[in-house]
Amino acid sequence: MNKDTALDAVARSSVAEAHPRSLARRLGRPGIVAATVVAAVLVNLLIYTLGRAAGATYMFTAAGQPAEVDAITLIGFTALPLAVGMSIAATLSLWWRWVIPAALIVAPVLELGSVLPMILPSDHETASKVALALCHAALVPVSIVGLRAIRSLGRKAPRA
């Protein structure tokens, strides 16, 4: 064993002793779902703020009246669907191994596919459309990381 390899082994064992369980194991399924939702909300708020700085007004017409996508609406439209989807996947993955691989496909399709019916036909100006589309796209890597963290836990069905 050379010197670098021996040092690497010591470093790895020290890290393993300091962190005996992975972050995913410490958080558990509910914690992973919550952390994923919080991360998505923070990322989307950053995109929303950058969009405002770039001139996005987030104004549109709904039922003949002017309306605006405000930060609270953005939080709700980010957190609620993601929390529901992640919770369903986390729960069903306790019993069925195929749920997380399926969710790794379905989530990005829904996240990106929702841009077409929700954003493109709206009368938002270009900066708002781009920022809101980026909010949808930003959900893809966040949800993938969350789903992979759930997958790393394996499946242990709760006792009835």
C-alpha positions as CSV (number, residue, x, y, z in Angstrom):
1,M,0.0,0.0,0.0
2,N,1.5,3.3,-1.0
3,K,1.5,6.4,1.2
4,D,-1.4,8.2,-0.6
5,T,-3.6,5.2,-0.5
6,A,-2.9,4.7,3.2
7,L,-3.8,8.4,3.9
8,D,-7.0,8.1,1.8
9,A,-8.0,5.0,3.8
10,V,-7.5,6.8,7.1
11,A,-9.4,9.9,5.8
12,R,-12.3,7.6,4.7
13,S,-12.5,5.8,8.0
14,S,-12.4,9.1,9.9
15,V,-15.3,10.4,7.8
16,A,-17.2,7.2,8.3
17,E,-16.8,7.4,12.1
18,A,-17.8,11.1,12.1
19,H,-20.9,10.4,9.9
20,P,-22.0,6.8,10.6
21,R,-25.2,7.2,8.7
22,S,-25.8,8.9,5.4
23,L,-27.7,12.1,5.3
24,A,-30.6,10.3,3.5
25,R,-30.8,7.7,6.3
26,R,-30.7,10.4,9.0
27,L,-33.5,12.3,7.2
28,G,-35.6,9.4,6.3
29,R,-38.4,9.5,3.7
30,P,-40.3,12.4,5.3
31,G,-37.2,14.5,5.7
32,I,-36.1,13.8,2.2
33,V,-39.5,14.9,0.9
34,A,-39.3,18.1,3.0
35,A,-35.7,18.9,2.1
36,T,-36.5,18.4,-1.6
37,V,-39.5,20.7,-1.4
38,V,-37.6,23.4,0.5
39,A,-34.7,23.2,-2.0
40,A,-37.1,23.6,-4.9
41,V,-38.8,26.5,-3.3
42,L,-35.5,28.3,-2.7
43,V,-34.2,27.7,-6.2
44,N,-37.5,28.9,-7.7
45,L,-37.5,32.0,-5.5
46,L,-34.0,32.8,-6.7
47,I,-35.1,32.4,-10.4
48,Y,-38.2,34.5,-9.7
49,T,-36.0,37.2,-8.1
50,L,-33.5,37.2,-11.0
51,G,-36.5,37.4,-13.4
52,R,-37.7,40.5,-11.6
53,A,-34.2,42.0,-11.9
54,A,-34.3,41.2,-15.6
55,G,-37.6,43.0,-16.0
56,A,-40.2,40.3,-15.6
57,T,-43.5,41.6,-14.4
58,Y,-45.2,38.3,-14.0
59,M,-48.5,40.0,-15.1
60,F,-51.1,38.2,-17.2
61,T,-54.8,38.2,-17.9
62,A,-57.1,35.7,-16.2
63,A,-60.9,35.8,-16.7
64,G,-60.5,39.2,-18.4
65,Q,-58.8,40.7,-15.4
66,P,-55.2,41.5,-14.8
67,A,-53.4,39.1,-12.5
68,E,-49.9,38.5,-11.3
69,V,-47.8,35.5,-10.3
70,D,-46.5,36.7,-7.0
71,A,-43.9,35.0,-4.7
72,I,-46.7,33.3,-2.6
73,T,-48.3,31.8,-5.7
74,L,-44.9,30.6,-6.9
75,I,-44.2,29.0,-3.6
76,G,-47.6,27.2,-3.6
77,F,-47.3,26.1,-7.3
78,T,-43.8,24.8,-6.5
79,A,-44.3,23.2,-3.0
80,L,-47.8,21.6,-3.3
81,P,-47.4,19.4,-6.4
82,L,-43.8,18.5,-5.6
83,A,-44.8,17.6,-2.0
84,V,-47.7,15.5,-3.2
85,G,-45.7,13.7,-5.9
86,M,-42.7,13.0,-3.7
87,S,-44.9,11.8,-0.8
88,I,-46.7,9.4,-3.0
89,A,-43.4,8.1,-4.5
90,A,-41.8,7.8,-1.0
91,T,-44.8,5.9,0.4
92,L,-45.3,3.6,-2.5
93,S,-41.6,2.8,-2.7
94,L,-42.0,1.1,0.6
95,W,-43.9,-1.7,-1.1
96,W,-42.9,-1.6,-4.8
97,R,-39.3,-1.3,-6.0
98,W,-40.4,0.0,-9.5
99,V,-42.0,3.2,-8.1
100,I,-38.8,5.3,-7.8
101,P,-37.5,4.3,-11.3
102,A,-40.9,5.2,-12.7
103,A,-41.0,8.5,-10.8
104,L,-37.5,9.3,-12.1
105,I,-39.2,9.4,-15.6
106,V,-42.6,10.7,-14.7
107,A,-41.5,13.7,-12.6
108,P,-39.3,15.3,-15.3
109,V,-42.0,14.7,-17.9
110,L,-44.6,16.4,-15.8
111,E,-42.3,19.2,-14.7
112,L,-41.2,20.0,-18.3
113,G,-44.4,19.1,-19.9
114,S,-46.4,21.6,-17.8
115,V,-44.5,24.5,-19.5
116,L,-46.5,24.0,-22.7
117,P,-50.1,24.3,-21.4
118,M,-49.4,26.7,-18.5
119,I,-46.8,29.2,-19.7
120,L,-46.5,29.3,-23.4
121,P,-50.2,30.2,-24.2
122,S,-50.3,32.9,-21.5
123,D,-50.0,36.6,-22.2
124,H,-46.9,37.0,-20.0
125,E,-44.2,39.1,-21.5
126,T,-41.1,37.3,-22.7
127,A,-39.0,37.8,-19.5
128,S,-41.8,36.3,-17.3
129,K,-42.3,33.4,-19.7
130,V,-38.6,32.6,-19.6
131,A,-38.3,32.9,-15.8
132,L,-41.4,30.8,-15.2
133,A,-40.2,28.1,-17.7
134,L,-36.9,28.0,-15.9
135,C,-38.8,27.5,-12.6
136,H,-40.4,24.4,-14.1
137,A,-37.0,23.2,-15.5
138,A,-35.3,23.7,-12.2
139,L,-37.6,21.2,-10.6
140,V,-36.1,18.4,-12.7
141,P,-32.7,18.1,-11.0
142,V,-34.1,18.9,-7.6
143,S,-36.7,16.1,-7.9
144,I,-34.2,13.7,-9.3
145,V,-31.8,14.2,-6.4
146,G,-34.7,13.7,-3.9
147,L,-36.0,10.6,-5.6
148,R,-32.5,9.1,-5.8
149,A,-32.1,9.8,-2.1
150,I,-35.3,7.9,-1.4
151,R,-34.1,5.1,-3.6
152,S,-30.9,4.9,-1.6
153,L,-32.9,4.0,1.5
154,G,-34.1,0.7,-0.1
155,R,-37.5,-0.6,0.6
156,K,-38.6,-1.7,4.0
157,A,-42.4,-2.1,4.1
158,P,-43.8,-1.0,7.5
159,R,-45.4,-3.7,9.6
160,A,-49.2,-3.8,9.6
